[in-house]
C-alpha cells in the first residue's frame, strides 16, 4: 500500500501510474478527500482534548479552594461527549481512506510496457535454447493430482478452486498451498515437479523477464 504522504505530496504521479494500469485515477482524489476529512476531525479532537485538560485543572483548583465546580464539570462532560462523536467520525474517515488506498497499485516503473494484458509484454532477455517436445507438457497442478499428492479439500470455509487452474474441479475447495498426503509420495512428487520446471524452463518464453 502506498504511503499516504505520497498521496498528499505527489498525487499526479500516482494518477499517471493508475492510468498506465488502465485503472480509474479518480480513486486518488477519493483517498485525498477522506484523508482531508480525517485530518480535520483530528484537529478538532486535539483542540477539544486540550480544552478538557484545561477545565480538569480548573476543577481541581476550585475543589481545593472549597468552591463549587458544578458548571465546570458540566462543561467537561459536554466536551467529552463531543470528543466521543468526533473520534468516531475520525475513525470512519480513516477506515474509508485506507480501504481506498488498498485499491491503488504501486507506482509502475517507466520500463514497464503499457498493455491491457500479457500480449503486450516485452521480452527483455532469454536463457537457454528452446527445446521442442513430442508431447504436451502437463501443468504442475495436474501432476499433483495425477499422483494424488495433495489434499484438494480446504480447511478454510468458503475457499473455492481457482477457475484458471487446469483440470481442477471448481466446485471443490482447494487450499492456498498444496499439502503432501504421505511421505511415500514425497520423492515422486518433487521428481515430477522438478521435471515440470525443466519442461517449462525449456519452452520458448519460460525465462522471459
Backbone bond lengths (Angstrom), bond angles and torsions (degrees), N, CA, C in turn:
res aa  C-N    CA-C-N  psi(-1)  N-CA   C-N-CA  omega(-1)  CA-C   N-CA-C  phi
1 X - - - 1.461 - - 1.524 108.92 -
2 X 1.314 116.78 134.13 1.457 121.79 -178.91 1.518 111.65 -68.37
3 X 1.312 115.56 144.73 1.458 122.18 178.43 1.527 109.36 -64.21
4 X 1.331 116.58 136.39 1.465 120.58 -179.50 1.526 110.50 -62.48
5 X 1.322 116.58 -25.60 1.467 120.94 179.05 1.525 110.58 -62.16
6 X 1.342 116.47 -35.67 1.459 120.59 178.60 1.522 110.86 -68.07
7 X 1.326 117.32 -37.55 1.469 121.05 176.72 1.528 110.05 -60.53
8 X 1.324 116.06 -41.96 1.461 120.59 -177.05 1.524 112.44 -72.16
9 X 1.330 115.68 -38.88 1.459 119.49 -172.40 1.527 114.14 -92.58
10 X 1.316 117.39 -29.54 1.462 118.93 -177.46 1.533 111.53 -145.71
11 X 1.325 117.31 64.05 1.471 119.73 179.77 1.528 113.46 -64.17
12 X 1.344 116.24 -28.36 1.468 120.14 -179.44 1.519 111.05 -62.15
13 X 1.325 116.61 -40.02 1.464 121.10 179.20 1.527 110.59 -60.37
14 X 1.317 116.35 -42.84 1.475 120.70 -179.34 1.524 110.29 -68.32
15 X 1.326 116.58 -41.32 1.473 120.19 -179.99 1.523 111.28 -61.69
16 X 1.329 116.78 -42.61 1.462 120.20 179.49 1.524 110.90 -63.91
17 X 1.320 116.20 -38.40 1.465 120.36 178.15 1.526 110.34 -65.32
18 X 1.331 117.08 -41.38 1.466 121.22 178.67 1.528 111.26 -64.79
19 X 1.323 117.33 -36.74 1.468 120.91 177.56 1.520 110.18 -63.20
20 X 1.319 116.46 -38.99 1.460 120.87 179.67 1.529 111.28 -69.22
21 X 1.316 116.03 -21.70 1.464 121.21 175.19 1.530 111.38 -87.96
22 X 1.347 116.91 -1.52 1.460 123.24 -176.09 1.533 110.68 63.23
23 X 1.333 115.51 37.67 1.458 122.32 177.31 1.516 109.65 -114.55
24 X 1.323 116.32 160.90 1.460 121.68 -176.16 1.533 110.85 -74.03
25 X 1.334 118.53 115.67 1.463 121.34 -179.37 1.529 113.25 -70.99
26 X 1.338 116.75 -12.60 1.473 119.71 179.99 1.527 111.94 -65.96
27 X 1.321 115.79 -17.01 1.453 120.04 177.53 1.530 110.89 -60.86
28 X 1.324 115.60 -31.66 1.471 121.03 177.88 1.528 110.13 -63.78
29 X 1.327 116.35 -41.43 1.469 120.61 178.31 1.527 111.51 -64.92
30 X 1.330 116.28 -35.40 1.461 120.35 177.70 1.527 111.16 -65.46
31 X 1.317 115.60 -40.42 1.464 120.12 176.95 1.526 110.20 -60.01
32 X 1.334 115.30 -46.52 1.464 120.31 -179.02 1.532 111.92 -65.98
33 X 1.330 116.49 -33.22 1.464 119.94 179.39 1.530 110.66 -64.13
34 X 1.330 116.07 -48.82 1.472 119.37 -179.98 1.523 111.85 -70.45
35 X 1.325 115.46 -29.73 1.466 118.65 176.77 1.519 110.88 -65.34
36 X 1.341 116.42 -40.84 1.465 121.14 178.70 1.528 110.94 -65.84
37 X 1.338 116.21 -42.52 1.467 120.04 177.90 1.531 110.89 -61.55
38 X 1.319 115.90 -42.11 1.468 120.89 178.98 1.530 110.93 -62.81
39 X 1.315 116.19 -43.86 1.466 120.32 -177.59 1.533 111.23 -66.66
40 X 1.312 116.22 -34.89 1.471 119.49 177.25 1.519 110.99 -65.78
41 X 1.325 115.72 -42.32 1.468 119.61 178.72 1.534 111.14 -65.85
42 X 1.315 116.29 -37.30 1.464 120.58 178.76 1.533 110.23 -64.91
43 X 1.334 116.53 -38.37 1.470 120.50 178.52 1.530 110.19 -64.58
44 X 1.346 116.10 -41.04 1.471 120.02 177.52 1.529 110.93 -63.35
45 X 1.335 115.51 -42.56 1.453 120.32 179.77 1.527 111.63 -60.80
46 X 1.313 115.05 -43.60 1.465 119.43 -179.56 1.528 111.51 -60.88
47 X 1.329 116.18 -41.58 1.458 121.35 -179.58 1.539 111.28 -67.42
48 X 1.336 116.10 -45.15 1.465 120.69 -179.11 1.535 112.15 -66.40
49 X 1.309 116.43 -39.28 1.464 119.35 178.62 1.523 111.34 -65.64
50 X 1.324 115.02 -35.73 1.463 119.07 176.69 1.527 110.35 -64.97
51 X 1.355 115.37 -41.77 1.464 120.10 178.09 1.529 111.18 -62.95
52 X 1.333 115.70 -42.63 1.462 120.11 -179.60 1.532 110.93 -62.45
53 X 1.308 116.49 -40.34 1.465 120.05 178.64 1.526 111.42 -64.76
54 X 1.341 115.45 -38.77 1.471 119.93 178.90 1.527 110.53 -64.96
55 X 1.332 116.00 -45.58 1.466 120.86 179.58 1.523 110.53 -63.62
56 X 1.324 116.63 -38.32 1.466 120.44 179.50 1.532 110.88 -61.64
57 X 1.321 115.69 -40.25 1.471 118.95 178.09 1.529 110.83 -67.52
58 X 1.341 116.12 -37.70 1.465 120.29 179.38 1.534 110.74 -65.28
59 X 1.336 115.79 -38.17 1.476 120.49 178.15 1.524 110.20 -61.85
60 X 1.321 116.63 -42.61 1.472 120.95 179.54 1.532 111.19 -62.91
61 X 1.323 116.43 -39.48 1.469 120.99 179.43 1.531 110.29 -64.96
62 X 1.343 116.15 -44.54 1.460 120.86 -179.56 1.527 111.34 -63.78
63 X 1.328 116.59 -42.72 1.469 120.61 -179.51 1.528 111.18 -64.76
64 X 1.310 116.93 -39.81 1.462 120.68 178.73 1.532 111.60 -65.96
65 X 1.351 114.18 -30.84 1.468 119.19 179.54 1.516 112.00 -85.10
66 X 1.349 116.27 -1.63 1.451 120.89 179.31 1.516 113.36 75.55
67 X 1.310 117.38 21.87 1.457 122.00 -178.79 1.538 110.25 -102.12
68 X 1.332 115.42 163.70 1.465 120.96 -179.95 1.532 110.57 -73.99
69 X 1.333 115.66 136.90 1.465 120.87 178.71 1.526 111.13 -122.42
70 X 1.322 116.02 19.51 1.464 121.52 -175.80 1.532 112.73 -56.85
71 X 1.317 116.22 -48.96 1.477 120.32 -177.68 1.529 111.08 -64.08
72 X 1.339 115.77 -37.69 1.466 119.81 179.51 1.537 111.26 -68.52
73 X 1.313 115.18 -38.99 1.467 119.94 178.97 1.526 110.43 -64.71
74 X 1.326 115.52 -41.52 1.469 120.11 178.19 1.526 110.43 -62.18
75 X 1.341 115.49 -42.70 1.465 120.06 -179.89 1.532 111.02 -64.04
76 X 1.345 115.92 -38.86 1.460 119.85 -179.71 1.528 111.05 -67.06
77 X 1.341 117.65 -38.14 1.461 121.23 178.52 1.531 110.84 -64.84
78 X 1.331 115.44 -41.63 1.469 119.87 178.32 1.536 110.30 -63.15
79 X 1.318 115.27 -39.80 1.470 119.83 178.92 1.524 110.42 -65.32
80 X 1.314 117.26 -40.05 1.467 121.92 179.62 1.532 111.29 -63.85
81 X 1.339 116.61 -37.35 1.468 120.40 177.59 1.527 110.90 -66.04
82 X 1.337 115.18 -40.77 1.470 119.39 177.40 1.528 110.44 -62.73
83 X 1.314 115.82 -41.07 1.472 120.79 -179.98 1.529 110.43 -61.11
84 X 1.326 116.40 -42.26 1.467 120.60 -179.45 1.529 111.73 -61.86
85 X 1.335 115.90 -43.80 1.471 120.24 -179.51 1.530 111.58 -67.20
86 X 1.319 116.35 -44.12 1.465 120.45 -178.92 1.524 110.63 -67.71
87 X 1.327 116.19 -37.51 1.466 120.34 178.51 1.523 110.61 -62.49
88 X 1.329 116.96 -39.81 1.471 121.25 178.37 1.536 110.52 -64.09
89 X 1.329 116.02 -40.95 1.466 120.47 178.06 1.524 111.13 -65.35
90 X 1.324 115.18 -40.98 1.468 119.90 -179.71 1.525 110.48 -61.43
91 X 1.316 116.68 -43.67 1.466 121.07 179.50 1.520 111.12 -65.02
92 X 1.328 116.64 -37.38 1.468 120.93 179.21 1.530 110.44 -64.29
93 X 1.337 117.03 -44.74 1.468 121.52 179.38 1.525 111.02 -66.18
94 X 1.321 116.35 -39.13 1.467 120.02 -179.95 1.523 110.83 -65.46
95 X 1.336 116.01 -40.99 1.463 120.81 179.06 1.531 110.37 -63.87
96 X 1.332 116.86 -43.84 1.464 120.96 179.22 1.524 110.71 -64.30
97 X 1.325 116.20 -40.66 1.473 120.83 179.61 1.520 111.49 -60.99
98 X 1.335 116.02 -47.99 1.457 119.58 -175.15 1.530 112.30 -73.50
99 X 1.327 117.76 -29.95 1.468 120.31 175.16 1.532 110.14 -63.21
100 X 1.327 116.49 -37.75 1.457 120.74 177.72 1.526 111.23 -73.04
101 X 1.314 116.14 -35.23 1.471 120.34 178.90 1.525 110.96 -60.81
102 X 1.338 116.46 -37.04 1.455 120.51 179.72 1.530 112.05 -63.04
103 X 1.318 116.68 -25.00 1.463 120.94 -177.67 1.530 112.81 -83.53
104 X 1.322 116.52 -11.87 1.468 121.09 -179.67 1.523 108.75 -91.04
105 X 1.339 116.67 128.70 1.463 120.87 -177.86 1.518 113.18 -76.56
106 X 1.318 115.19 166.53 1.461 120.41 175.31 1.528 110.25 -66.31
107 X 1.306 115.76 160.51 1.466 120.40 -179.42 1.524 109.71 -67.84
108 X 1.330 116.07 125.30 1.457 120.74 179.47 1.525 110.93 -74.09
109 X 1.323 115.76 139.70 1.456 120.52 174.98 1.534 109.02 -69.08
110 X 1.308 116.00 150.81 1.470 120.88 -178.30 1.529 111.94 -62.67
111 X 1.337 116.46 -24.65 1.462 119.70 -177.04 1.531 113.06 -79.57
112 X 1.347 117.55 -12.20 1.469 121.04 -178.54 1.523 110.18 -71.11
113 X 1.348 118.45 123.58 1.468 120.51 179.50 1.529 111.61 -65.87
114 X 1.305 116.31 143.56 1.457 121.74 179.40 1.524 108.94 -88.16
115 X 1.314 116.66 114.40 1.464 121.69 -179.09 1.515 108.92 -159.77
116 X 1.330 116.09 151.06 1.464 120.84 -178.82 1.521 112.83 -77.46
117 X 1.336 117.45 -22.39 1.459 120.29 179.71 1.524 109.42 -148.28
118 X 1.342 116.04 -174.93 1.464 120.93 -174.50 1.523 113.71 -68.36
119 X 1.334 116.64 -12.08 1.468 119.00 178.67 1.528 111.45 -64.36
120 X 1.338 116.23 -20.11 1.463 119.67 179.55 1.513 113.47 -92.42
121 X 1.335 117.32 4.44 1.463 120.04 179.27 1.525 111.67 -64.03
122 X 1.300 115.73 149.52 1.467 121.62 179.89 1.521 109.05 -115.67
123 X 1.331 116.81 132.44 1.454 121.24 177.59 1.524 109.32 -76.45
124 X 1.313 116.09 119.23 1.462 120.91 179.68 1.524 109.93 -88.07
125 X 1.335 116.89 -46.43 1.462 121.19 177.10 1.532 109.42 -157.27
126 X 1.327 116.13 161.78 1.457 122.39 178.29 1.521 109.01 -127.83
127 X 1.338 114.05 156.43 1.462 119.39 178.34 1.513 109.10 -127.84
128 X 1.309 116.39 132.05 1.454 120.47 177.66 1.529 113.43 79.94
129 X 1.318 115.31 177.13 1.468 121.84 179.81 1.525 109.68 -107.16
130 X 1.329 117.98 126.85 1.480 120.85 -179.96 1.525 111.80 -57.07
131 X 1.323 116.03 137.37 1.466 121.47 179.60 1.526 109.49 -111.23
132 X 1.295 116.16 137.77 1.460 120.79 178.16 1.531 108.90 -96.49
133 X 1.343 115.39 132.04 1.454 120.49 -179.06 1.529 110.23 -109.80
134 X 1.319 114.38 155.06 1.470 119.93 178.58 1.521 111.12 -93.17
135 X 1.330 116.44 9.77 1.464 121.54 179.60 1.529 108.55 -141.54
136 X 1.318 115.01 164.47 1.458 119.83 178.71 1.529 109.39 -89.71
137 X 1.315 118.45 117.98 1.475 120.86 -179.96 1.526 111.08 -61.06
138 X 1.339 115.70 142.69 1.453 120.35 179.47 1.529 110.61 -86.95
139 X 1.320 115.71 149.41 1.464 121.27 173.36 1.524 109.18 -71.66
140 X 1.318 117.74 148.69 1.466 120.66 -177.66 1.531 112.25 -60.53
141 X 1.326 117.33 -31.75 1.467 119.54 177.39 1.524 110.67 -65.76
142 X 1.354 116.20 -34.95 1.463 120.02 177.57 1.525 110.76 -68.26
143 X 1.338 116.55 -36.16 1.464 120.41 179.42 1.530 110.94 -65.81
144 X 1.334 115.42 -41.02 1.462 119.96 178.55 1.529 109.96 -62.02
145 X 1.335 115.86 -43.35 1.459 120.24 179.98 1.526 111.24 -68.37
146 X 1.336 115.67 -34.05 1.458 120.94 -177.93 1.519 111.62 -62.58
147 X 1.339 117.69 -40.15 1.471 120.99 -179.18 1.526 111.83 -94.66
148 X 1.343 116.21 4.40 1.462 120.79 -177.80 1.536 109.81 54.30
149 X 1.336 114.52 43.24 1.461 120.39 -173.66 1.498 115.35 -91.52
150 X 1.325 118.12 3.63 1.458 119.31 -179.43 1.510 110.06 -148.30
151 X 1.320 115.03 152.19 1.453 120.10 175.55 1.516 108.44 -83.53
152 X 1.318 116.17 127.56 1.450 120.13 -179.36 1.515 112.16 -96.49
153 X 1.319 116.20 9.73 1.460 120.74 177.68 1.515 108.08 -103.52
154 X 1.308 116.23 118.91 1.460 120.41 -177.36 1.516 111.63 -81.44
155 X 1.324 114.90 146.08 1.467 120.17 174.30 1.514 110.88 -86.23
156 X 1.328 115.95 -6.09 1.460 121.25 179.49 1.511 109.17 -93.78
157 X 1.333 118.87 115.01 1.471 121.75 -178.30 1.523 112.04 -59.22
158 X 1.314 115.82 133.38 1.458 119.99 174.24 1.512 114.62 85.13
159 X 1.353 118.90 -5.99 1.458 121.14 -179.20 1.514 108.53 -80.63
160 X 1.318 117.88 118.49 1.452 122.65 -175.62 1.517 111.18 -104.35
161 X 1.327 115.14 166.14 1.446 120.67 179.13 1.522 110.48 -66.60
162 X 1.319 115.41 147.19 1.455 121.07 175.68 1.520 108.62 -71.76
163 X 1.338 118.84 120.17 1.467 120.82 -176.97 1.518 112.75 -65.35
164 X 1.356 117.83 -16.04 1.451 121.33 -178.71 1.523 111.96 -88.76
165 X 1.339 116.91 -8.19 1.454 120.09 178.47 1.525 109.12 -80.98
166 X 1.330 119.07 122.92 1.471 122.32 -174.27 1.527 113.03 -61.28
167 X 1.323 115.06 138.05 1.456 123.69 168.14 1.520 115.35 61.87
168 X 1.328 118.86 14.87 1.452 119.74 174.38 1.516 108.86 -100.38
169 X 1.313 116.13 137.35 1.451 121.19 -178.45 1.524 110.19 -65.41
170 X 1.352 120.03 114.07 1.466 121.77 -177.55 1.516 113.91 -67.44
171 X 1.358 116.61 -12.66 1.458 119.43 -179.90 1.526 111.97 -85.05
172 X 1.337 115.71 -12.31 1.459 119.69 -179.27 1.517 110.00 -96.80
173 X 1.309 115.87 146.95 1.455 120.19 179.01 1.515 109.71 -79.15
174 X 1.342 115.97 139.96 1.446 121.49 -177.96 1.518 109.36 -129.21
175 X 1.319 119.21 134.48 1.464 121.23 179.69 1.510 111.67 -69.97
176 X 1.344 117.23 163.67 1.455 121.51 178.49 1.527 110.60 -62.87
177 X 1.308 117.96 -37.54 1.458 121.83 177.15 1.522 108.13 -130.84
178 X 1.326 116.12 142.19 1.447 119.86 -176.89 1.527 110.63 -71.74
179 X 1.327 116.71 144.56 1.459 122.17 178.44 1.516 108.62 -112.25
180 X 1.324 116.18 124.75 1.464 119.94 -178.88 1.525 109.36 -67.13
181 X 1.322 116.91 131.62 1.460 121.23 -175.07 1.536 111.66 -67.87
182 X 1.328 116.38 -55.33 1.449 119.62 -174.10 1.531 109.57 -139.62
183 X 1.328 116.34 156.20 1.459 121.19 -178.69 1.526 112.45 -61.73
184 X 1.339 115.99 -30.11 1.471 118.37 -177.14 1.519 112.24 -66.14
185 X 1.362 115.74 -17.55 1.459 118.90 177.49 1.530 111.49 -89.75
186 X 1.306 116.09 -10.03 1.464 119.81 -167.65 1.524 113.03 -57.75
187 X 1.347 116.98 -54.13 1.454 119.92 -175.42 1.524 111.63 -68.57
188 X 1.324 115.14 -37.81 1.462 118.90 178.01 1.521 110.09 -63.61
189 X 1.326 114.53 -41.76 1.471 121.53 179.99 1.517 110.97 -58.72
190 X 1.330 116.51 -52.09 1.466 119.86 -176.50 1.522 111.88 -72.32
191 X 1.328 117.14 -28.71 1.458 118.99 175.74 1.524 110.36 -63.42
192 X 1.339 115.52 -46.57 1.457 119.60 -179.22 1.514 111.86 -66.80
193 X 1.352 115.83 -40.59 1.460 119.24 179.97 1.527 110.62 -64.31
194 X 1.347 116.45 -43.97 1.464 119.38 179.67 1.518 110.29 -64.44
195 X 1.349 115.96 -36.89 1.465 119.59 176.23 1.515 110.49 -63.42
196 X 1.351 114.89 -40.70 1.466 119.59 178.55 1.512 110.70 -61.24
197 X 1.338 116.73 -41.75 1.462 120.30 179.79 1.524 110.81 -63.65
198 X 1.346 115.45 -37.31 1.456 118.65 178.71 1.524 110.42 -65.73
199 X 1.336 115.09 -39.47 1.464 119.52 178.61 1.523 110.07 -63.89
200 X 1.343 115.03 -46.84 1.462 118.96 179.14 1.515 110.71 -63.35
201 X 1.350 116.11 -41.57 1.451 120.70 -177.19 1.514 112.59 -64.83
202 X 1.315 116.48 -21.97 1.453 119.47 179.79 1.521 113.36 -92.57
203 X 1.304 115.70 -5.26 1.472 118.63 -179.64 1.509 109.80 -75.46
204 X 1.325 118.53 158.65 1.465 122.95 -173.45 1.520 115.11 -53.29
205 X 1.328 116.83 -39.52 1.467 118.17 -174.03 1.516 113.19 -110.66
206 X 1.335 117.13 15.35 1.448 119.59 -171.02 1.521 113.25 -65.97
207 X 1.316 117.02 -37.16 1.454 118.42 -177.45 1.518 111.90 -109.44
208 X 1.331 115.55 24.57 1.464 118.81 173.18 1.512 108.02 -65.61
209 X 1.325 117.64 140.58 1.478 121.48 -179.04 1.511 108.77 -116.45
